[in-house]
């Protein structure tokens, strides 16, 4: 998407207006990893590398994230899993609150200082072109999405959304990467740097409620401590990770029936993970903000009657 868009921006003579944003979900993203003596960047670092490779200066690449106040008045990251624990239920199709809370609203808020400044200068609503790399191959919801649409219009800003690579096939994306100026995220491979594209098929949250079963089994193997923390939230709140699969059953399935070889295991032993554990367990000590009556599901015990290993 960055490659296609930057070419268009240069042709239009507006390259100097381009800003790139990465809405970080912190420790829930795929982290950096050292494998066979080589360090592979995590998602946030990779986003910055990609922007720089296409000519966006570091001053115009912003990493933004949700934060919350500590008792001492300082701020700390407000990590999505702690929000799930506090809310009492996991995101669902039809209620994907994770996307708005952790992504869309965070970036929209980050535009506000620029909008205020430009609106005073221009004397009219500021026009923003929101460019994303969503593609039809990624799922039915994205297939139905318009290539160009207006997503917000008020007295301060008019936001149009453009998906310049919506019709690119997955095979075309892989072919483009064969001589790309930037690497792709390491979880897409069976092991970091393998170049075989037989790891995860998608790289959003490491454990995403909208991911395929194979991707989730990969994540359970690659990030076992994170999977165990999700299972703790599931057990305490009584809500199933998904209506069809419980995270604890995915863990058991991986242990008993087989799963893709993770290729690498993330230690998840840094201060960010310790902060996440503390936030989640503090939230679980309180009553949930909303009972998960609409979301609660029994899930499936995947190890009963499995016809395929994964």
SULWOKA-V281001 format. One record per pair of residues at least 24 apart in sequence whose C-alpha atoms are under 10 Angstrom apart, sorted by the first residue. I is the first residue (numbers start at 0). J is the second residue. D is the distance in whole Angstrom. If there is no record, write none. Layout:
# SULWOKA-V281001
<<I & J & D> <I & J & D>>
This chain:
# SULWOKA-V281001
<<0 & 130 & 8> <0 & 131 & 7> <0 & 132 & 5> <0 & 133 & 9> <0 & 134 & 10> <0 & 162 & 8> <0 & 163 & 7> <0 & 164 & 6> <0 & 165 & 9> <0 & 167 & 10> <0 & 172 & 10> <1 & 49 & 8> <1 & 50 & 7> <1 & 52 & 9> <1 & 53 & 7> <1 & 54 & 10> <1 & 55 & 10> <1 & 130 & 9> <1 & 131 & 9> <1 & 132 & 8> <1 & 163 & 9> <1 & 164 & 10> <2 & 49 & 9> <2 & 50 & 9> <2 & 52 & 9> <2 & 53 & 7> <2 & 54 & 10> <2 & 164 & 10> <2 & 179 & 9> <2 & 180 & 10> <3 & 53 & 10> <3 & 132 & 10> <3 & 163 & 7> <3 & 164 & 8> <4 & 53 & 10> <4 & 130 & 8> <4 & 131 & 9> <4 & 132 & 10> <4 & 161 & 10> <4 & 162 & 9> <4 & 163 & 7> <4 & 164 & 9> <5 & 50 & 10> <5 & 53 & 7> <5 & 54 & 8> <5 & 55 & 9> <6 & 53 & 9> <7 & 163 & 10> <14 & 54 & 9> <14 & 55 & 8> <15 & 54 & 10> <15 & 55 & 8> <15 & 56 & 9> <15 & 59 & 9> <16 & 55 & 10> <16 & 59 & 9> <17 & 54 & 10> <17 & 55 & 7> <17 & 56 & 9> <17 & 59 & 7> <17 & 60 & 9> <17 & 128 & 9> <18 & 50 & 9> <18 & 55 & 7> <18 & 56 & 9> <18 & 57 & 10> <18 & 58 & 9> <18 & 59 & 5> <18 & 60 & 6> <18 & 61 & 8> <18 & 129 & 10> <19 & 46 & 9> <19 & 47 & 9> <19 & 49 & 10> <19 & 50 & 7> <19 & 51 & 10> <19 & 55 & 7> <19 & 56 & 9> <19 & 57 & 9> <19 & 58 & 10> <19 & 59 & 6> <19 & 60 & 5> <19 & 61 & 6> <19 & 62 & 9> <19 & 129 & 10> <19 & 130 & 9> <20 & 46 & 8> <20 & 47 & 9> <20 & 50 & 9> <20 & 59 & 8> <20 & 60 & 6> <20 & 61 & 5> <20 & 62 & 6> <20 & 63 & 7> <20 & 106 & 7> <20 & 109 & 9> <20 & 110 & 10> <21 & 45 & 10> <21 & 46 & 7> <21 & 47 & 8> <21 & 50 & 10> <21 & 60 & 8> <21 & 61 & 6> <21 & 62 & 5> <21 & 63 & 6> <21 & 64 & 8> <21 & 102 & 9> <21 & 105 & 10> <21 & 106 & 8> <22 & 46 & 10> <22 & 61 & 8> <22 & 62 & 6> <22 & 63 & 5> <22 & 64 & 6> <22 & 65 & 9> <22 & 101 & 7> <22 & 102 & 6> <22 & 103 & 8> <22 & 104 & 10> <22 & 105 & 7> <22 & 106 & 6> <22 & 109 & 10> <23 & 62 & 7> <23 & 63 & 6> <23 & 64 & 5> <23 & 65 & 8> <23 & 76 & 10> <23 & 78 & 10> <23 & 101 & 8> <23 & 102 & 8> <23 & 105 & 9> <23 & 106 & 10> <23 & 204 & 10> <24 & 63 & 9> <24 & 64 & 7> <24 & 65 & 8> <24 & 76 & 9> <24 & 77 & 9> <24 & 78 & 6> <24 & 79 & 7> <24 & 80 & 10> <24 & 101 & 7> <24 & 102 & 8> <24 & 203 & 9> <24 & 204 & 8> <25 & 63 & 10> <25 & 64 & 8> <25 & 65 & 9> <25 & 76 & 8> <25 & 77 & 9> <25 & 78 & 7> <25 & 79 & 9> <25 & 204 & 10> <25 & 271 & 8> <25 & 272 & 9> <25 & 275 & 9> <26 & 76 & 10> <26 & 78 & 8> <26 & 79 & 9> <26 & 80 & 10> <26 & 204 & 9> <26 & 205 & 9> <26 & 225 & 9> <26 & 267 & 8> <26 & 269 & 9> <26 & 270 & 10> <26 & 271 & 6> <26 & 272 & 6> <26 & 273 & 10> <26 & 274 & 9> <26 & 275 & 8> <27 & 78 & 8> <27 & 79 & 8> <27 & 80 & 8> <27 & 203 & 9> <27 & 204 & 6> <27 & 205 & 6> <27 & 206 & 8> <27 & 207 & 9> <27 & 222 & 10> <27 & 225 & 8> <27 & 271 & 10> <27 & 272 & 9> <27 & 275 & 9> <28 & 202 & 8> <28 & 203 & 7> <28 & 204 & 5> <28 & 205 & 6> <28 & 206 & 9> <28 & 207 & 10> <29 & 184 & 8> <29 & 185 & 9> <29 & 186 & 7> <29 & 202 & 8> <29 & 203 & 8> <29 & 204 & 7> <29 & 205 & 6> <29 & 206 & 9> <29 & 218 & 9> <29 & 221 & 10> <29 & 222 & 9> <29 & 265 & 9> <30 & 184 & 10> <30 & 185 & 9> <30 & 186 & 10> <30 & 205 & 9> <30 & 265 & 8> <30 & 267 & 9> <31 & 184 & 9> <31 & 185 & 9> <31 & 265 & 9> <32 & 185 & 9> <32 & 186 & 10> <32 & 191 & 8> <32 & 263 & 9> <32 & 264 & 9> <32 & 265 & 7> <32 & 266 & 9> <33 & 191 & 9> <33 & 263 & 9> <33 & 265 & 9> <34 & 190 & 8> <34 & 191 & 7> <34 & 192 & 9> <34 & 262 & 10> <34 & 263 & 8> <34 & 264 & 10> <35 & 190 & 10> <35 & 191 & 9> <35 & 192 & 10> <37 & 191 & 9> <37 & 192 & 9> <38 & 191 & 9> <38 & 192 & 10> <39 & 182 & 9> <39 & 183 & 10> <39 & 184 & 8> <39 & 185 & 7> <39 & 186 & 10> <39 & 191 & 7> <39 & 192 & 8> <40 & 182 & 9> <40 & 183 & 9> <40 & 184 & 8> <40 & 185 & 8> <41 & 184 & 7> <41 & 185 & 8> <41 & 186 & 9> <42 & 183 & 9> <42 & 184 & 7> <42 & 185 & 9> <42 & 186 & 10> <42 & 202 & 9> <42 & 203 & 9> <42 & 204 & 10> <45 & 181 & 9> <45 & 182 & 8> <45 & 183 & 8> <45 & 184 & 7> <45 & 185 & 10> <46 & 181 & 10> <46 & 183 & 10> <46 & 184 & 10> <48 & 180 & 10> <48 & 181 & 7> <48 & 182 & 9> <49 & 180 & 8> <49 & 181 & 6> <49 & 182 & 8> <49 & 183 & 9> <50 & 181 & 9> <51 & 181 & 10> <52 & 179 & 10> <52 & 180 & 7> <52 & 181 & 7> <53 & 180 & 8> <53 & 181 & 9> <61 & 106 & 9> <61 & 109 & 9> <62 & 106 & 9> <62 & 109 & 9> <63 & 101 & 10> <63 & 102 & 9> <63 & 105 & 7> <63 & 106 & 7> <63 & 108 & 9> <63 & 109 & 7> <64 & 101 & 7> <64 & 102 & 8> <64 & 104 & 10> <64 & 105 & 6> <64 & 106 & 8> <64 & 109 & 9> <65 & 100 & 8> <65 & 101 & 7> <65 & 102 & 9> <65 & 104 & 9> <65 & 105 & 6> <65 & 106 & 10> <66 & 105 & 10> <75 & 274 & 9> <76 & 271 & 9> <76 & 274 & 9> <76 & 275 & 9> <76 & 278 & 10> <77 & 101 & 9> <77 & 274 & 10> <77 & 275 & 9> <77 & 278 & 8> <78 & 271 & 10> <78 & 274 & 9> <78 & 275 & 7> <78 & 278 & 8> <78 & 279 & 9> <79 & 204 & 10> <79 & 275 & 9> <79 & 279 & 9> <80 & 225 & 10> <80 & 228 & 9> <80 & 229 & 8> <80 & 232 & 8> <80 & 275 & 8> <80 & 276 & 9> <80 & 278 & 9> <80 & 279 & 7> <80 & 282 & 10> <81 & 229 & 10> <81 & 232 & 9> <81 & 274 & 10> <81 & 275 & 7> <81 & 276 & 8> <81 & 277 & 9> <81 & 278 & 6> <81 & 279 & 4> <81 & 280 & 8> <81 & 281 & 9> <81 & 282 & 7> <81 & 283 & 9> <82 & 278 & 9> <82 & 279 & 8> <82 & 282 & 8> <83 & 229 & 10> <83 & 232 & 8> <83 & 233 & 10> <83 & 236 & 10> <83 & 279 & 9> <83 & 282 & 9> <83 & 283 & 10> <83 & 287 & 9> <83 & 288 & 10> <84 & 229 & 9> <84 & 231 & 9> <84 & 232 & 6> <84 & 233 & 8> <84 & 235 & 9> <84 & 236 & 7> <84 & 278 & 9> <84 & 279 & 6> <84 & 280 & 8> <84 & 281 & 9> <84 & 282 & 6> <84 & 283 & 6> <84 & 284 & 10> <84 & 285 & 9> <84 & 286 & 10> <84 & 287 & 7> <84 & 288 & 9> <85 & 232 & 9> <85 & 236 & 9> <85 & 278 & 9> <85 & 279 & 8> <85 & 280 & 10> <85 & 281 & 9> <85 & 282 & 5> <85 & 283 & 7> <85 & 284 & 9> <85 & 285 & 7> <85 & 286 & 8> <85 & 287 & 5> <85 & 288 & 6> <85 & 289 & 9> <86 & 236 & 9> <86 & 282 & 9> <86 & 283 & 10> <86 & 286 & 9> <86 & 287 & 5> <86 & 288 & 5> <86 & 289 & 6> <86 & 290 & 8> <86 & 291 & 9> <87 & 232 & 9> <87 & 233 & 9> <87 & 235 & 9> <87 & 236 & 6> <87 & 237 & 8> <87 & 238 & 7> <87 & 282 & 9> <87 & 283 & 9> <87 & 285 & 10> <87 & 286 & 8> <87 & 287 & 5> <87 & 288 & 6> <87 & 289 & 6> <87 & 290 & 6> <87 & 291 & 6> <87 & 292 & 10> <87 & 294 & 10> <87 & 295 & 10> <88 & 232 & 9> <88 & 233 & 8> <88 & 236 & 7> <88 & 237 & 8> <88 & 238 & 6> <88 & 239 & 8> <88 & 240 & 8> <88 & 241 & 10> <88 & 287 & 8> <88 & 288 & 9> <88 & 289 & 8> <88 & 290 & 8> <88 & 291 & 5> <88 & 292 & 9> <88 & 293 & 9> <88 & 294 & 7> <88 & 295 & 8> <89 & 208 & 8> <89 & 229 & 10> <89 & 232 & 9> <89 & 233 & 9> <89 & 236 & 10> <89 & 238 & 7> <89 & 239 & 8> <89 & 240 & 6> <89 & 241 & 7> <89 & 242 & 10> <89 & 291 & 8> <89 & 294 & 7> <89 & 295 & 9> <90 & 207 & 9> <90 & 208 & 7> <90 & 209 & 9> <90 & 240 & 8> <90 & 241 & 8> <90 & 294 & 8> <91 & 208 & 7> <91 & 209 & 8> <91 & 240 & 9> <91 & 241 & 7> <91 & 242 & 8> <91 & 293 & 10> <91 & 294 & 7> <92 & 140 & 10> <92 & 208 & 9> <92 & 209 & 8> <92 & 241 & 10> <92 & 242 & 10> <94 & 294 & 10> <95 & 208 & 9> <95 & 209 & 9> <97 & 207 & 10> <97 & 208 & 10> <107 & 158 & 10> <110 & 156 & 10> <111 & 155 & 9> <111 & 156 & 9> <114 & 155 & 7> <114 & 156 & 7> <115 & 155 & 8> <115 & 156 & 9> <117 & 155 & 10> <118 & 154 & 9> <118 & 155 & 7> <118 & 156 & 8> <119 & 155 & 10> <122 & 155 & 10> <123 & 154 & 8> <123 & 155 & 7> <123 & 156 & 8> <124 & 152 & 9> <124 & 153 & 7> <124 & 154 & 6> <124 & 155 & 5> <124 & 156 & 5> <124 & 157 & 6> <124 & 158 & 10> <125 & 152 & 10> <125 & 153 & 10> <125 & 154 & 9> <125 & 155 & 6> <125 & 156 & 5> <125 & 157 & 6> <125 & 158 & 8> <126 & 151 & 10> <126 & 152 & 9> <126 & 155 & 9> <126 & 156 & 6> <126 & 157 & 5> <126 & 158 & 6> <126 & 159 & 8> <127 & 151 & 10> <127 & 156 & 7> <127 & 157 & 6> <127 & 158 & 5> <127 & 159 & 6> <127 & 160 & 8> <128 & 157 & 9> <128 & 158 & 6> <128 & 159 & 5> <128 & 160 & 6> <128 & 161 & 7> <129 & 158 & 7> <129 & 159 & 6> <129 & 160 & 5> <129 & 161 & 6> <129 & 162 & 9> <130 & 159 & 8> <130 & 160 & 6> <130 & 161 & 5> <130 & 162 & 6> <130 & 163 & 7> <130 & 164 & 10> <131 & 160 & 8> <131 & 161 & 7> <131 & 162 & 5> <131 & 163 & 8> <131 & 164 & 8> <131 & 165 & 9> <132 & 161 & 9> <132 & 162 & 6> <132 & 163 & 7> <132 & 164 & 6> <132 & 165 & 7> <132 & 167 & 10> <133 & 161 & 9> <133 & 162 & 6> <133 & 163 & 8> <133 & 164 & 7> <133 & 165 & 6> <133 & 166 & 9> <133 & 167 & 10> <134 & 162 & 8> <134 & 163 & 9> <134 & 164 & 6> <134 & 165 & 4> <134 & 166 & 6> <134 & 167 & 7> <134 & 168 & 8> <134 & 169 & 9> <135 & 162 & 10> <135 & 164 & 9> <135 & 165 & 6> <135 & 166 & 6> <135 & 167 & 8> <135 & 168 & 8> <135 & 169 & 9> <136 & 165 & 8> <136 & 166 & 8> <136 & 167 & 8> <136 & 168 & 6> <136 & 169 & 7> <136 & 170 & 10> <137 & 165 & 9> <137 & 168 & 9> <137 & 169 & 8> <137 & 200 & 9> <137 & 201 & 8> <141 & 165 & 8> <142 & 166 & 9> <169 & 200 & 10> <186 & 214 & 10> <186 & 217 & 9> <186 & 218 & 9> <186 & 221 & 9> <186 & 261 & 9> <186 & 262 & 10> <186 & 263 & 9> <187 & 214 & 10> <188 & 261 & 10> <188 & 262 & 9> <189 & 217 & 9> <189 & 259 & 9> <189 & 260 & 8> <189 & 261 & 7> <189 & 262 & 6> <189 & 263 & 9> <190 & 260 & 9> <190 & 261 & 8> <190 & 262 & 5> <190 & 263 & 6> <190 & 264 & 10> <191 & 262 & 8> <191 & 263 & 8> <197 & 259 & 10> <198 & 259 & 8> <198 & 260 & 9> <198 & 261 & 8> <198 & 262 & 9> <199 & 259 & 10> <199 & 261 & 10> <206 & 240 & 10> <206 & 246 & 9> <207 & 240 & 9> <207 & 241 & 10> <208 & 240 & 7> <208 & 241 & 6> <208 & 242 & 10> <208 & 244 & 9> <208 & 246 & 10> <209 & 240 & 10> <209 & 241 & 8> <212 & 244 & 9> <212 & 249 & 8> <212 & 258 & 10> <212 & 309 & 7> <213 & 249 & 10> <213 & 258 & 8> <213 & 259 & 7> <213 & 309 & 6> <214 & 258 & 10> <214 & 259 & 9> <214 & 309 & 10> <215 & 246 & 9> <215 & 249 & 8> <215 & 250 & 9> <215 & 253 & 10> <215 & 258 & 10> <216 & 246 & 10> <216 & 249 & 7> <216 & 250 & 8> <216 & 252 & 8> <216 & 253 & 6> <216 & 257 & 9> <216 & 258 & 6> <216 & 259 & 7> <216 & 260 & 9> <216 & 261 & 8> <216 & 309 & 8> <217 & 253 & 9> <217 & 258 & 7> <217 & 259 & 6> <217 & 260 & 7> <217 & 261 & 6> <217 & 262 & 9> <217 & 263 & 10> <217 & 309 & 10> <218 & 250 & 10> <218 & 259 & 10> <218 & 261 & 8> <218 & 264 & 9> <218 & 265 & 10> <219 & 246 & 9> <219 & 247 & 10> <219 & 249 & 8> <219 & 250 & 6> <219 & 251 & 10> <219 & 253 & 8> <219 & 254 & 10> <219 & 258 & 9> <219 & 259 & 10> <219 & 261 & 8> <219 & 264 & 9> <220 & 250 & 8> <220 & 253 & 8> <220 & 254 & 9> <220 & 258 & 8> <220 & 259 & 8> <220 & 260 & 8> <220 & 261 & 5> <220 & 262 & 9> <220 & 263 & 8> <220 & 264 & 7> <220 & 265 & 9> <221 & 260 & 9> <221 & 261 & 5> <221 & 262 & 8> <221 & 263 & 6> <221 & 264 & 4> <221 & 265 & 6> <221 & 266 & 9> <221 & 267 & 10> <222 & 261 & 9> <222 & 263 & 9> <222 & 264 & 6> <222 & 265 & 5> <222 & 266 & 7> <222 & 267 & 7> <223 & 250 & 8> <223 & 264 & 8> <223 & 265 & 8> <223 & 266 & 8> <223 & 267 & 9> <224 & 264 & 10> <224 & 265 & 9> <224 & 266 & 8> <224 & 267 & 7> <224 & 268 & 9> <224 & 272 & 9> <225 & 265 & 9> <225 & 266 & 10> <225 & 267 & 7> <225 & 272 & 8> <225 & 275 & 10> <225 & 276 & 9> <226 & 250 & 8> <228 & 275 & 9> <228 & 276 & 7> <228 & 279 & 8> <228 & 280 & 9> <229 & 279 & 9> <231 & 279 & 9> <231 & 280 & 9> <231 & 283 & 9> <232 & 279 & 8> <232 & 280 & 8> <232 & 282 & 10> <232 & 283 & 7> <233 & 295 & 10> <235 & 280 & 10> <235 & 283 & 7> <235 & 284 & 9> <236 & 283 & 8> <236 & 286 & 9> <236 & 287 & 8> <236 & 290 & 9> <236 & 291 & 8> <236 & 295 & 9> <237 & 290 & 10> <237 & 291 & 8> <237 & 292 & 10> <237 & 294 & 10> <237 & 295 & 7> <237 & 296 & 9> <237 & 297 & 9> <238 & 290 & 9> <238 & 291 & 6> <238 & 292 & 9> <238 & 293 & 10> <238 & 294 & 7> <238 & 295 & 5> <238 & 296 & 7> <238 & 297 & 8> <238 & 298 & 9> <239 & 291 & 9> <239 & 294 & 8> <239 & 295 & 6> <239 & 296 & 5> <239 & 297 & 7> <239 & 298 & 6> <239 & 299 & 10> <240 & 294 & 9> <240 & 295 & 9> <240 & 296 & 9> <240 & 297 & 10> <240 & 298 & 8> <241 & 294 & 8> <241 & 295 & 9> <241 & 296 & 7> <241 & 297 & 9> <241 & 298 & 7> <241 & 299 & 10> <242 & 294 & 7> <242 & 295 & 7> <242 & 296 & 5> <242 & 297 & 7> <242 & 298 & 5> <242 & 299 & 8> <243 & 296 & 7> <243 & 297 & 7> <243 & 298 & 4> <243 & 299 & 6> <243 & 300 & 9> <243 & 301 & 10> <244 & 296 & 9> <244 & 297 & 8> <244 & 298 & 4> <244 & 299 & 5> <244 & 300 & 8> <244 & 301 & 8> <245 & 296 & 9> <245 & 297 & 8> <245 & 298 & 5> <245 & 299 & 7> <245 & 300 & 8> <245 & 301 & 9> <246 & 298 & 9> <246 & 299 & 10> <247 & 298 & 10> <247 & 300 & 9> <247 & 301 & 10> <248 & 298 & 8> <248 & 299 & 7> <248 & 300 & 6> <248 & 301 & 6> <248 & 302 & 7> <249 & 299 & 9> <249 & 300 & 8> <249 & 301 & 7> <249 & 302 & 9> <249 & 309 & 10> <250 & 301 & 10> <251 & 300 & 9> <251 & 301 & 8> <251 & 302 & 7> <252 & 300 & 8> <252 & 301 & 6> <252 & 302 & 5> <252 & 303 & 9> <252 & 305 & 9> <252 & 308 & 9> <252 & 309 & 8> <253 & 301 & 9> <253 & 302 & 9> <253 & 308 & 9> <253 & 309 & 8> <254 & 302 & 10> <255 & 302 & 7> <255 & 308 & 9> <256 & 301 & 9> <256 & 302 & 7> <256 & 303 & 10> <256 & 305 & 8> <256 & 306 & 10> <256 & 307 & 9> <256 & 308 & 6> <256 & 309 & 8> <257 & 302 & 10> <257 & 307 & 9> <257 & 308 & 5> <257 & 309 & 7> <258 & 307 & 10> <258 & 308 & 6> <258 & 309 & 6> <259 & 308 & 9> <259 & 309 & 7>>
